[in-house]
C-alpha cells in the first residue's frame, strides 16, 4: 500500500533557481470526493492515472500508474470535470529534500504553492527562505478542490501569502 505524506506551503517569492526546468502539467478529475479522488495527469511527455484516499494528518493512501499519453488526453477530454487544472511545475533540491513548486494558470492564475513529501508525518526538515505559510490542512489548496472553487473566485482577504 502506498502512503503519501505531503506538506504544502505558500511562497514568499518564486526562487529564480526553480525556473531552470519547467514541466507543464494538465490534470483532471474523474472522481472527486472527499475520501476518493481519481485523477488523470499529463506531465510533459508522460501520463498517469492516480487514485487517492482521504487525507488525515497530512497523509493518505495513493496509487499512481503510468498510462499511454493518448489515453490520458482522451480521458481528460471525455471523462474529467472541467475546468482542468493547468500549472507549471518546478523542482528544487534543498537540504536533502526535493521541493515541488506549482505555478498555476487558467482559473487558478496567481496561485503558487510548494510541496515537500516526507517519509513520516513528524519528519524534520529545514524550510528555505522562500517558504511561507503552511496550508497543508487547508482544503482550499487541494488541487481537487481548485476545480470546484478556483483561486480566481476567492475573496481578496483570503489571498494572503507568506
GROMACS elastic network, one bead per residue, 0.5 to 0.9 nm:
[ bonds ]
;  ai    aj funct       b0    kb
    1    61     6  0.71579   500
    1    62     6  0.78920   500
    1    63     6  0.78473   500
    2    60     6  0.84462   500
    2    61     6  0.56889   500
    2    62     6  0.53926   500
    2    63     6  0.60648   500
    2    64     6  0.88879   500
    3    59     6  0.66386   500
    3    60     6  0.55541   500
    3    62     6  0.56234   500
    3    63     6  0.82186   500
    3   119     6  0.89573   500
    4    52     6  0.88600   500
    4    58     6  0.81082   500
    4    59     6  0.53229   500
    4    60     6  0.53360   500
    4    61     6  0.60541   500
    4    62     6  0.59456   500
    4   117     6  0.71823   500
    4   118     6  0.78793   500
    4   119     6  0.83237   500
    5    57     6  0.84600   500
    5    58     6  0.55980   500
    5    60     6  0.67132   500
    5    61     6  0.89142   500
    5   116     6  0.84190   500
    5   117     6  0.55747   500
    5   118     6  0.53512   500
    5   119     6  0.66374   500
    5   120     6  0.67726   500
    5   121     6  0.63582   500
    6    58     6  0.56861   500
    6    59     6  0.64009   500
    6    60     6  0.88321   500
    6   115     6  0.65714   500
    6   116     6  0.56303   500
    6   118     6  0.60530   500
    6   119     6  0.89543   500
    6   121     6  0.81435   500
    6   136     6  0.76004   500
    7    58     6  0.64202   500
    7    59     6  0.88735   500
    7   114     6  0.83254   500
    7   115     6  0.55397   500
    7   116     6  0.54328   500
    7   117     6  0.65515   500
    7   118     6  0.78524   500
    7   121     6  0.89069   500
    7   134     6  0.74713   500
    7   135     6  0.77848   500
    7   136     6  0.51886   500
    7   137     6  0.85770   500
    8    58     6  0.89954   500
    8   113     6  0.67406   500
    8   114     6  0.57145   500
    8   116     6  0.67352   500
    8   133     6  0.86728   500
    8   134     6  0.60202   500
    8   135     6  0.55205   500
    8   137     6  0.83295   500
    8   141     6  0.83373   500
    9   112     6  0.88647   500
    9   113     6  0.55915   500
    9   114     6  0.52030   500
    9   115     6  0.63172   500
    9   116     6  0.87274   500
    9   131     6  0.64209   500
    9   132     6  0.60558   500
    9   133     6  0.54861   500
    9   135     6  0.52727   500
    9   136     6  0.67307   500
    9   162     6  0.83516   500
   10    13     6  0.89064   500
   10   111     6  0.84471   500
   10   112     6  0.65255   500
   10   114     6  0.62909   500
   10   115     6  0.89519   500
   10   130     6  0.87458   500
   10   131     6  0.63816   500
   10   132     6  0.51107   500
   10   133     6  0.53195   500
   10   134     6  0.65889   500
   10   135     6  0.69112   500
   10   160     6  0.89963   500
   10   161     6  0.59731   500
   10   162     6  0.58346   500
   11    14     6  0.66617   500
   11   101     6  0.88620   500
   11   112     6  0.66458   500
   11   113     6  0.60731   500
   11   114     6  0.67916   500
   11   129     6  0.89314   500
   11   130     6  0.55524   500
   11   133     6  0.73787   500
   11   161     6  0.66939   500
   11   162     6  0.57208   500
   12   129     6  0.78023   500
   12   131     6  0.58670   500
   12   132     6  0.53016   500
   12   133     6  0.84203   500
   12   161     6  0.65532   500
   13   129     6  0.88249   500
   13   130     6  0.54761   500
   13   131     6  0.78606   500
   13   132     6  0.86797   500
   13   162     6  0.84508   500
   14    17     6  0.87168   500
   14    18     6  0.74430   500
   14    19     6  0.85514   500
   14   101     6  0.85388   500
   14   112     6  0.80942   500
   14   130     6  0.69215   500
   15    18     6  0.56624   500
   15    19     6  0.75990   500
   15   130     6  0.67379   500
   16    19     6  0.56398   500
   16    20     6  0.79005   500
   17    20     6  0.61525   500
   17    92     6  0.74760   500
   18    21     6  0.70590   500
   18    22     6  0.78655   500
   18    89     6  0.89167   500
   18    90     6  0.54928   500
   18    91     6  0.62382   500
   18    92     6  0.59360   500
   18   101     6  0.77703   500
   19    22     6  0.61803   500
   19    90     6  0.65565   500
   19    91     6  0.86912   500
   20    90     6  0.78768   500
   20    91     6  0.89913   500
   21    89     6  0.83997   500
   21    90     6  0.62731   500
   21    91     6  0.75407   500
   22    88     6  0.60955   500
   22    89     6  0.56014   500
   22    90     6  0.51340   500
   22    91     6  0.80324   500
   23    43     6  0.66232   500
   23    44     6  0.56356   500
   23    87     6  0.83818   500
   23    88     6  0.55161   500
   23    89     6  0.50992   500
   23    90     6  0.66306   500
   24    42     6  0.80644   500
   24    43     6  0.60366   500
   24    44     6  0.56203   500
   24    86     6  0.75644   500
   24    87     6  0.60540   500
   24    89     6  0.63463   500
   25    41     6  0.69323   500
   25    42     6  0.55482   500
   25    44     6  0.65030   500
   25    85     6  0.79225   500
   25    86     6  0.57700   500
   25    87     6  0.53478   500
   25    88     6  0.59925   500
   25    89     6  0.69888   500
   26    40     6  0.84158   500
   26    41     6  0.58246   500
   26    42     6  0.52201   500
   26    43     6  0.67497   500
   26    44     6  0.88994   500
   26    76     6  0.86625   500
   26    84     6  0.66922   500
   26    85     6  0.56465   500
   26    87     6  0.66868   500
   26    88     6  0.88537   500
   27    39     6  0.68355   500
   27    40     6  0.54887   500
   27    42     6  0.61482   500
   27    43     6  0.83711   500
   27    76     6  0.72426   500
   27    80     6  0.86100   500
   27    84     6  0.58034   500
   27    85     6  0.51971   500
   27    86     6  0.66596   500
   27    87     6  0.88656   500
   28    38     6  0.86065   500
   28    39     6  0.56696   500
   28    40     6  0.53771   500
   28    41     6  0.65977   500
   28    75     6  0.85706   500
   28    76     6  0.58641   500
   28    77     6  0.89190   500
   28    79     6  0.85362   500
   28    80     6  0.51687   500
   28    81     6  0.64529   500
   28    82     6  0.74179   500
   28    83     6  0.78694   500
   28    84     6  0.50306   500
   28    85     6  0.62563   500
   28   144     6  0.83357   500
   28   147     6  0.84717   500
   29    32     6  0.59891   500
   29    37     6  0.71170   500
   29    38     6  0.58032   500
   29    40     6  0.63163   500
   29    41     6  0.88539   500
   29    76     6  0.79985   500
   29    79     6  0.79902   500
   29    81     6  0.58759   500
   29    82     6  0.84591   500
   29    84     6  0.79176   500
   29   144     6  0.71040   500
   29   147     6  0.86137   500
   30    37     6  0.76180   500
   30    38     6  0.54516   500
   30    39     6  0.59943   500
   30    40     6  0.74746   500
   30    75     6  0.83968   500
   30    76     6  0.84013   500
   30    79     6  0.58986   500
   30    81     6  0.65725   500
   31    36     6  0.67857   500
   31    37     6  0.51752   500
   31    39     6  0.71818   500
   31    80     6  0.80982   500
   31    81     6  0.85954   500
   32    35     6  0.83426   500
   32    36     6  0.62712   500
   32    38     6  0.66311   500
   32    39     6  0.81892   500
   32    81     6  0.88664   500
   32   144     6  0.64401   500
   32   145     6  0.82389   500
   33    37     6  0.59004   500
   33    38     6  0.89196   500
   33    54     6  0.86742   500
   33   144     6  0.85036   500
   34    37     6  0.74555   500
   34    53     6  0.79913   500
   34    54     6  0.60959   500
   34    55     6  0.82677   500
   35    52     6  0.77799   500
   35    53     6  0.50544   500
   35    55     6  0.74491   500
   36    51     6  0.73573   500
   36    52     6  0.58536   500
   36    54     6  0.63264   500
   37    50     6  0.78602   500
   37    51     6  0.56359   500
   37    52     6  0.50212   500
   37    53     6  0.64585   500
   37    54     6  0.82956   500
   37   144     6  0.75872   500
   38    49     6  0.72449   500
   38    50     6  0.57155   500
   38    52     6  0.65526   500
   39    48     6  0.80532   500
   39    49     6  0.58337   500
   39    50     6  0.50847   500
   39    51     6  0.64326   500
   39    52     6  0.83261   500
   39    80     6  0.82113   500
   39   144     6  0.85313   500
   40    47     6  0.74111   500
   40    48     6  0.58278   500
   40    50     6  0.64503   500
   40    72     6  0.62743   500
   40    73     6  0.86972   500
   40    75     6  0.72697   500
   40    76     6  0.66600   500
   40    80     6  0.79097   500
   41    46     6  0.82573   500
   41    47     6  0.55252   500
   41    48     6  0.52103   500
   41    49     6  0.66085   500
   41    50     6  0.78776   500
   41    72     6  0.69816   500
   41    73     6  0.87825   500
   41    76     6  0.81613   500
   42    45     6  0.71400   500
   42    46     6  0.58692   500
   42    48     6  0.66762   500
   42    69     6  0.71270   500
   42    72     6  0.68191   500
   42    73     6  0.75821   500
   42    76     6  0.89756   500
   43    46     6  0.51706   500
   43    47     6  0.59807   500
   43    48     6  0.80563   500
   43    89     6  0.88888   500
   44    47     6  0.80129   500
   45    69     6  0.71831   500
   46    66     6  0.74650   500
   46    67     6  0.79399   500
   46    68     6  0.77510   500
   46    69     6  0.61975   500
   47    65     6  0.85021   500
   47    66     6  0.57715   500
   47    67     6  0.54739   500
   47    68     6  0.62691   500
   47    69     6  0.51149   500
   47    70     6  0.85748   500
   47    71     6  0.84753   500
   47    72     6  0.61122   500
   47    73     6  0.85715   500
   48    64     6  0.65460   500
   48    65     6  0.54281   500
   48    67     6  0.52548   500
   48    68     6  0.80003   500
   48    69     6  0.81775   500
   48    72     6  0.72721   500
   49    63     6  0.82728   500
   49    64     6  0.57171   500
   49    65     6  0.52594   500
   49    66     6  0.63758   500
   49    67     6  0.65590   500
   49    72     6  0.79661   500
   50    62     6  0.70922   500
   50    63     6  0.56249   500
   50    65     6  0.63860   500
   50    66     6  0.87667   500
   51    61     6  0.81638   500
   51    62     6  0.57093   500
   51    63     6  0.51692   500
   51    64     6  0.64055   500
   51    65     6  0.88751   500
   52    55     6  0.86125   500
   52    60     6  0.69197   500
   52    61     6  0.56230   500
   52    63     6  0.64905   500
   52    64     6  0.86227   500
   53    60     6  0.56933   500
   53    61     6  0.51302   500
   53    62     6  0.65128   500
   54    59     6  0.83360   500
   54    60     6  0.58034   500
   54    61     6  0.73761   500
   55    58     6  0.61187   500
   55    59     6  0.55229   500
   55    61     6  0.80231   500
   55   137     6  0.89456   500
   56    59     6  0.54483   500
   56    60     6  0.62954   500
   56   137     6  0.89988   500
   57    60     6  0.82924   500
   57   121     6  0.72394   500
   57   136     6  0.89781   500
   57   137     6  0.79654   500
   58   121     6  0.68221   500
   58   136     6  0.65969   500
   58   137     6  0.71268   500
   59   120     6  0.88027   500
   59   121     6  0.72129   500
   66    69     6  0.88088   500
   67    70     6  0.85655   500
   67    71     6  0.69582   500
   67    72     6  0.68679   500
   68    71     6  0.53012   500
   68    72     6  0.64405   500
   68    73     6  0.88526   500
   69    72     6  0.50782   500
   69    73     6  0.62314   500
   69    74     6  0.87225   500
   70    73     6  0.50950   500
   70    74     6  0.63017   500
   70    75     6  0.86625   500
   71    74     6  0.51923   500
   71    75     6  0.61435   500
   71    76     6  0.85971   500
   72    75     6  0.50560   500
   72    76     6  0.60428   500
   72    77     6  0.85381   500
   73    76     6  0.52223   500
   73    77     6  0.63146   500
   73    78     6  0.86853   500
   74    77     6  0.50842   500
   74    78     6  0.59351   500
   74    79     6  0.79860   500
   75    78     6  0.51062   500
   75    79     6  0.51260   500
   75    80     6  0.65253   500
   76    79     6  0.59169   500
   76    80     6  0.50549   500
   76    81     6  0.81410   500
   76    82     6  0.88560   500
   76    84     6  0.78801   500
   77    80     6  0.65166   500
   77    81     6  0.88253   500
   77    82     6  0.88568   500
   78    81     6  0.87761   500
   80    83     6  0.85725   500
   80    84     6  0.76398   500
   81    84     6  0.69689   500
   81   147     6  0.78874   500
   82    85     6  0.84636   500
   82   147     6  0.71208   500
   83   106     6  0.85978   500
   83   107     6  0.78334   500
   83   147     6  0.60834   500
   83   148     6  0.86444   500
   84   106     6  0.86064   500
   84   107     6  0.89631   500
   84   147     6  0.68082   500
   85   104     6  0.77582   500
   85   105     6  0.79069   500
   85   106     6  0.75986   500
   85   107     6  0.81285   500
   85   108     6  0.78602   500
   85   143     6  0.73629   500
   85   144     6  0.86182   500
   85   146     6  0.75745   500
   85   147     6  0.67802   500
   86   103     6  0.87074   500
   86   104     6  0.59880   500
   86   105     6  0.55820   500
   86   106     6  0.64209   500
   86   107     6  0.86002   500
   86   108     6  0.80734   500
   87   102     6  0.61242   500
   87   103     6  0.53673   500
   87   105     6  0.54661   500
   87   106     6  0.82162   500
   87   108     6  0.86116   500
   87   109     6  0.86758   500
   88   101     6  0.81552   500
   88   102     6  0.57198   500
   88   103     6  0.51878   500
   88   104     6  0.63841   500
   88   105     6  0.78774   500
   89   100     6  0.67667   500
   89   101     6  0.56034   500
   89   103     6  0.64226   500
   89   104     6  0.86059   500
   90    99     6  0.82783   500
   90   100     6  0.58008   500
   90   101     6  0.50536   500
   90   102     6  0.65116   500
   90   103     6  0.82134   500
   91    98     6  0.66037   500
   91    99     6  0.56628   500
   91   101     6  0.61925   500
   91   102     6  0.89136   500
   92    97     6  0.82792   500
   92    98     6  0.56918   500
   92    99     6  0.51641   500
   92   100     6  0.65603   500
   92   101     6  0.79247   500
   93    96     6  0.66818   500
   93    97     6  0.56550   500
   93    99     6  0.61812   500
   93   100     6  0.89160   500
   94    97     6  0.53601   500
   94    98     6  0.63269   500
   94    99     6  0.71116   500
   94   126     6  0.82951   500
   94   127     6  0.83698   500
   94   128     6  0.72883   500
   95    98     6  0.84867   500
   95   125     6  0.79592   500
   95   126     6  0.70082   500
   95   127     6  0.87694   500
   95   128     6  0.87630   500
   96   125     6  0.86192   500
   97   116     6  0.73501   500
   97   117     6  0.81362   500
   97   118     6  0.85201   500
   97   125     6  0.78900   500
   97   126     6  0.89562   500
   98   115     6  0.86474   500
   98   116     6  0.64877   500
   98   117     6  0.76894   500
   99   114     6  0.64564   500
   99   115     6  0.57127   500
   99   116     6  0.50184   500
   99   117     6  0.78464   500
  100   113     6  0.82408   500
  100   114     6  0.54182   500
  100   115     6  0.51575   500
  100   116     6  0.64694   500
  100   117     6  0.88511   500
  101   112     6  0.70208   500
  101   113     6  0.56808   500
  101   115     6  0.64581   500
  102   111     6  0.81450   500
  102   112     6  0.55881   500
  102   113     6  0.54461   500
  102   114     6  0.63134   500
  102   115     6  0.82799   500
  103   108     6  0.88748   500
  103   109     6  0.77855   500
  103   110     6  0.74175   500
  103   111     6  0.61963   500
  103   113     6  0.68382   500
  103   114     6  0.89165   500
  104   107     6  0.82726   500
  104   108     6  0.54769   500
  104   109     6  0.51984   500
  104   110     6  0.65188   500
  104   111     6  0.55294   500
  104   112     6  0.62200   500
  104   113     6  0.85947   500
  105   108     6  0.53182   500
  105   110     6  0.70732   500
  105   111     6  0.78670   500
  106   109     6  0.53668   500
  106   152     6  0.88675   500
  107   146     6  0.85269   500
  107   147     6  0.83656   500
  107   150     6  0.56492   500
  107   151     6  0.66058   500
  107   152     6  0.56921   500
  107   153     6  0.82491   500
  108   111     6  0.59295   500
  108   146     6  0.72751   500
  108   147     6  0.87378   500
  108   150     6  0.54143   500
  108   152     6  0.55894   500
  108   153     6  0.86394   500
  109   112     6  0.84705   500
  109   150     6  0.89120   500
  109   151     6  0.71626   500
  109   152     6  0.68469   500
  110   151     6  0.77358   500
  110   152     6  0.79780   500
  111   151     6  0.67202   500
  111   152     6  0.87354   500
  111   159     6  0.89467   500
  113   131     6  0.88886   500
  113   135     6  0.89577   500
  113   141     6  0.84527   500
  114   131     6  0.74676   500
  115   136     6  0.87796   500
  117   120     6  0.89924   500
  118   121     6  0.68171   500
  118   122     6  0.86135   500
  118   123     6  0.65851   500
  118   124     6  0.88187   500
  118   125     6  0.88318   500
  119   122     6  0.86935   500
  119   123     6  0.68454   500
  120   123     6  0.51125   500
  120   124     6  0.88673   500
  121   124     6  0.88442   500
  127   130     6  0.79645   500
  127   131     6  0.61725   500
  127   132     6  0.87904   500
  128   131     6  0.56488   500
  129   132     6  0.78656   500
  130   162     6  0.84801   500
  131   134     6  0.84167   500
  131   162     6  0.71256   500
  132   161     6  0.69552   500
  133   160     6  0.89809   500
  133   161     6  0.68220   500
  134   137     6  0.79426   500
  134   138     6  0.86889   500
  134   162     6  0.85496   500
  135   138     6  0.51448   500
  135   139     6  0.81782   500
  135   140     6  0.87641   500
  135   141     6  0.70597   500
  136   139     6  0.77425   500
  136   141     6  0.78355   500
  136   142     6  0.84973   500
  137   140     6  0.89426   500
  137   141     6  0.86266   500
  138   141     6  0.60781   500
  138   142     6  0.76539   500
  139   142     6  0.52858   500
  139   143     6  0.88180   500
  139   144     6  0.89387   500
  139   145     6  0.69246   500
  140   143     6  0.81445   500
  140   144     6  0.88755   500
  140   145     6  0.59240   500
  140   146     6  0.67249   500
  140   149     6  0.75542   500
  140   150     6  0.86495   500
  140   151     6  0.84160   500
  141   144     6  0.84022   500
  141   145     6  0.69074   500
  141   146     6  0.67397   500
  141   151     6  0.85309   500
  142   145     6  0.52732   500
  142   146     6  0.64492   500
  143   146     6  0.50487   500
  143   147     6  0.71341   500
  144   147     6  0.61008   500
  144   148     6  0.75992   500
  145   148     6  0.52486   500
  145   149     6  0.61399   500
  145   150     6  0.76465   500
  146   149     6  0.50518   500
  146   151     6  0.66264   500
  147   150     6  0.56796   500
  149   152     6  0.82341   500
  149   153     6  0.65936   500
  149   154     6  0.76094   500
  150   153     6  0.56316   500
  150   154     6  0.71929   500
  151   154     6  0.54181   500
  151   155     6  0.88976   500
  151   159     6  0.85503   500
  152   155     6  0.83929   500
  154   157     6  0.82886   500
  154   158     6  0.62905   500
  154   159     6  0.71825   500
  155   158     6  0.53497   500
  155   159     6  0.70181   500
  156   159     6  0.54339   500
  156   160     6  0.81140   500
  157   160     6  0.66655   500
